[in-house]
């Protein structure tokens, strides 16, 4: 089938930027070769084969509704080399600044003293850990692995929506989706994307030398499949907290002293079962923790409003990547401005995650919007507001045909030391499976597709 014929019934919304199809209905040049490869297959059979592959290896992610399927769409998203070069530079720059911010928060707090970030941003952040003050890691790395959420607006401009700096998921799901998609499409060598075979090596470099384990909550964790995948690919044990033992201020597993723990538990606070177990060894320097306790202060939804300022303050550079406009509602002038345009905004509970606690006001019932407006007025520090971005769309298979679905991108940044960062080409494209839905999280009926960065 000709790729243009494949798109005969495809109709993206006119105000939305479509990643693969231009406004005139023709394929974008970068997407054309991949659409041609997809057109060689029966779409329904192609999608079924990929999902059979996922089921065959037992890949799951438990949503809030209890559905354990992890849906992988067989139509890859394509980024040109130039697009990726822009993203790669901006992602590395942003994570360097965020790491410097965390180090400063638990050190001198210069950014607060100089009036760039208000003290209340730290004091009101749920993930702020006073117990980490003065406990700088030996290599200066607080954020070993970051997974940012990047979106594209109606003009095709890339924007950072959120920073995930504690336990970002996707490191196992993405390469598995890549392998299945490549195997089923079987494109010729000249159409194959840049390799991500270096993922395991990037993880190993972040974890570093010595005895290590991946620490999980167990199969109750929604991403337990990924935890097991990571442990297998790193060649290290997968452990639960009950498997660990404290001896003379050190952490042991099966009788051996541990040097490093890659923590993937939901509990990431010092004042938690996991925190009380590991904190003394972290504080003494006996244990390296990836990612370190306290990093959540930098992915707090209110801190997001100040990340561009962090880039300027710590790096002396202008941000390479813009971000979605975020309102600090604790600032009275910002609060009044947001209340004036409340019905146009996205309101997020600062403690929410996974798409929960988010109201897209233009799509919500007027009564619900007004009720939330009063809650925000009464406790503005509990919420942040962002401009609504009409996320870009990408052709996605449904019932043997292609339909537009909104997408974002989660690329991954690995930090070995503050001057040694690696950004793997591409990332996991997350896709909202419901028509018109703007929440793409896997926990909220979202799926995924591979992201191809072309040579």
N, C-alpha and C positions, 0 to 999 in steps of 0.2 A: 504494500500500500504506500502511496505517496504521502509524505508527512503533511502536506497541505490538505489532502483528503482526510487524513486522520483528524484534522481540526475543523471539519465541515460544520459540525454542530456545536463547536466550542465558542462560548460567548462570555468573555470577561466583562466585569462591570466597567463602564466607561471612565469612572473616576479613579479606578484602581490601577496601579502599575502591575502588569503581568510579567513575570520573569521570563517566560518563553514565547509569548505571543505579543506582537506589536499592536498598536491601536488600530491598524488597518486590517488586522486579522491574520497577517502573515507571520510565520515563525521568525523570531529574532535570529540573527546570524549565528551567535554563539550556541543557541539551542538547537539549530537545524540538524546537525549531524546526530545528536542523541535522539531527537524525535524521529529521524529516519530509521535509527536502529530499533526504536520501539515499534515503528510501523511495520517492521518485518514480522511481528508476532501477533497472534490473536490476543487482544488486550485482556480479556477475561481469563484466558488460560495462563497468560503471563503473570497476572496478579495472583491467581490461585497457586501457581508454582512457587512464587516467592513466599507466600504465606505457609505453604506446605514445608518449605525449607525451615522457616522459623519454628513451626510446630515440631519438626523433626529433631531440632536441637533443644527443644524445651524452653525457648526464649519467652520470658514473661515480664510484665510490669503491671503491678496491681493498681488499678485506678481507684478513685474514691467510691465508685459504684461496685467495686469488687471484681471487675472484669480483668482477668489476668493476661489476656491476649496483648501482644505488642504488634500493632499493625504497621507493616512496612509497605509503602506504595512503590511500584516498580519503575516509576518514571523519574529519573534523576534530575535534580536541579543542576544547572551548569553555570559556572562563573568563569569569566575570561581571565587570562593572566593579569591584565591590567586591573581588573576589579579586585582580584585577590591581593595584588601588591599594595593597593590602598588599604584594604582591610588588615592585612598582616602588619603593616607599619602602625596603624592605629591601635590594634589590639595589644601589641607588645608595649607601646607607649603607655596605654591606659593601665595595664597590670603593673608596670614599674611604678607608676604614680600611686596606685592603690596599696602596693606593698610598702612604699615609703610612708604612706599615711598611717597604716597599721603600726609600723615601727615608731612613728612619731607619737601616736596616741598612747603607746605604752612606754614612751620615753620622755622627751622634753616637752612635747605638745607645742611646738613652735607655731603650728598652723592656727592654734587657738589663741596663743599669746599675741599673734600678729593680726588677729581679727578676721581671718579668712573663713574659718569655720566656727560657728558659735559653740560655746561649751555645752549648751543644752542638747546639741546633736549627739554628743557622747553620753551625757548623763541619762538621756531618755532612750538610748538604743538598748533593746533587750539583750543583744549579744555582746554588749560592752562588758569586759571582764577585768575589774580592778585588780584582781589577784595576779594578772599577767604583767603588771607595771614593773619595769626594770628587768624583765626576763627576756632580753633579746636573744634570738637564736644565734648560734656561733657563726653560721654562714650568712646571716642577715635575711634569710628567707622565711617569711611568715606565710606567704601564699605560694605553695608549691604547684598547685594545679588550680586553674581558674577556668570556668565555663561561662562565657558571657552570652546574653541574649540580644541578638542584633536583628533589627527589622528594617524594612524599606518602605518609605512613604510613597504617596501618590506621584511624586516627581522622580521616583527611583533613587532617592538619596538614602544612604545607609545611616542608621541612628542606633545608638545603644539604648536598649530598653531597661535592662537590669544587669547587675553584676552578681555572679554566683561564686562565692569564694570559700565556702565551707566544705560541702560534699557534692559538687556538681555531678550529675549523672549523665550518661551517654557514652562513656569511654569504651564500653563493651558493646552497646547496641549499635553504635555507628559503624565500626569495622565489620560487624556481623552483617548488617544491612548492605554494606559495600560488597562483601564477598558474594552474597546471594544475588544482588542486582547484576554484578559483572558476570557471574556464571550463567544467569538466565538470558541476558542480553547478548553476551559474547561479542562485544564490538571488536573490530579490527584494531591492531596495535596503535595506529595513528589516531584513533578516537578514544583511547583509554585515558582516564584522568591521571593526574599526578598521584603517585603512590602514597599511602599512609602506613606502609609497613613499619615505619619508624616509631609507631605509637608505643609499643612495648619498651623499646629502647629509651624513649623519652620518659616514660614512667620510671624505669630503672634508674635513670640519671637523677631524677628528682628524689627518689627514695634513698639512693646512695648506697655505700658499702655497709656490710654487717648483716646480722640476722634480722629478718623482718617478717611481719605478718600483715595480712589485710584483716581489719577488725570489723565485724558485721554484727547486727542485732540478731541474725538468723533469718529463717525463711519467713518471718513476719514482716521483714522490711520489704517495701514495694519493689526495690531494685536488687533483691537478693541474687537473682540470676546474674546480674552484672558483677556483683561482688565476687561470686565464684569464678566468673570468667577472668576477671583481673588477676585473682590469685593464681589461677592455672597458667595464665600467660606470663606472669612474673616468675613462676616457679617457686612461690612461697606459700606457706600454710594459710588457710582461711580459719579465723578463730572468732569465738564469741567471748564476751568479757569473762564468763565463768571459766574459760580455759586458761586465763592468765593468773599468775601468782606474783605477789610482791615479796622479794627477799632482799633484805639489807638496802632498801631504797631503790632496788632495781626491779624491772618487770621481766618475768620469766615465762616461757611457753614450752611445755613438755620438757622441762628441766634445763632449757638453754636460755641464757640471758638474751633479751631482745635489745637491739640497737635502734630499730625504727618500727613505727606502727603507721600504716596508712589507714586512718580511721574513716570508716564509712557508716558508722552508726548514726541514727537520728539524734541521739543525745550528743550535743557538742558543747555543753556548758561545763565550767569547772565544778559548779554545784549540781552534779548529777552522779549517777552510779559510775558511769564511765569516767567522768571528770575526777571524782574522788579517788578512783583507782589509779589513774595515770598522772594526775597533776604533780604529786611530789617528785616523781622521776623526771618529768618535763622541767619542773622548776630547778632541779639540781643539775640539769644538763645530762643526766644519765640516759635520757630517751629522746629521740627525735620523733616529732609527731607531724604527719602530713594529713590535712593542713592543721596548723597550730591553733590551740585554743585562743579565742579572741579575734580571729580574722573576721567574724561576722559583723564587727563594728563597721567594716568598710562596705559590706553589701546590704547594710540597713537601707531601707527604701528612702529614708530622709537623707542619708549620706550621699545617695545618688545625685541629689540636687547640686552637690558641690564638687563632683569629680573633675569637671573641666577646670575648676579653680585649683584643684590639687595638682593637675598636670602643669599648670602655669607656675604654681608655688614651688613644687619639688623639682621639676625638671627644667624650668625656665623656657618652656616651649609652648607653642599654641597646639591645642588638641588636633590630632589628625582625624579623629572620628568625632562627629557631633553626637549629641544624645537627645532623647526625647525631653522636651521641656518639662521640668519637674518643679512643683511649687512647694516651698517650705512654708507650711501653713502655720508654723509657730511664729512667723514674722507677720505682725498685724497688717502690714501693707499687702503682703502676698495673700493673706487670708481674705481680706476684703475684695481683692481682685478676683480670687478664685470663686468667692461666693457670688460675685456679679455674673460670672459665666459658668456657674456650676453645672448646668444642664449640658454643657459641651465637653465636660471633662471625664476622665477616668479616675475614680477614687479608689485608693487601696488602703486597707488596714495595714499599718506598718509591721504587724506581727504575722501577716499572712504569707503563704507560699503555695506553689503549685496551682496558681490560678484561683485559689479559694480566697474569699474576702475582697473580691474585686467587683466594683460596679461600673459598667460602661454606661454612663448616664444617658447619652443619646438613644440607647437601645433599651432602657429600663422603663418601667411604669412610672408615670409622673408622681404618684403617691409615694412610691418607694424612694424616688430621687429626693423628694421634699423631706421625707423622714430622715434620710441620711444627711441631708443638708443641715438639719437641726443638730444631729449628733456631732457633725464636724464643727459646727459653731460652738457647741458646748465643750468639746475636747479636741481642739485642732491638732494637738501634738500626737494624737493617736493615729493620724491619717496623713497620707500625702496625696497630691493631685497631679495628674499628668495630662498633657494634651493628647487627645485621641488621634492615633495614627491609623489610617486606613491601610492595614498591612497589605503588602503585595500578595499576589496570588500565583499559583503554579498549577499546570495541568495535572490532575490526579484521577486515577482510575476508579470509576464507579459503574458497575453493571456492564462492563465491556466498552465503556465510552469514557472520554476525558471531560472532566468538569473542573472549573476553577475553585481552588480552595486556598484560604489564607495561610501564609507560612511565616515562620521566622527562622533564624539560624543560630545554632549554638556551636561556635568554634571553641577550641581548647588551647590554652596557653600553659606551657610548662616552664617553671623557673628553677634552674639549678643554683644560680646565685643572682643577685640583683642586676648583674650585667650580662647574664647568660640566659636568655629566654628563647624558647622554641615555640612556634605556632604551626601546628600541622595544617596542611592545605585543605581547606574546606571545613567540614563540620557536619553535625547532624541537623538536617533541616526538619523542623517539627511542623506538622500540618494539622489544621483543624479539620476534622472529618465531617462536621456538620456544615451544610451550605450557609455561608454568610457569617459563621462564627469567627470571633476574633481571639478567642482563648485557645492556644495551641498545645497546652501542656498535656503530656501523656496521662496525667491523673484526671484530666477533664475531657475525655473522649478525643484525645489527640493521637495522631500517628506520627510516622517519620518517613523520610526518604533520604537517599544518599545525596551528597553534594559533590559534584565533580568540578575540580579546578583543572582547567586545561593547560597543557604545557605551553 
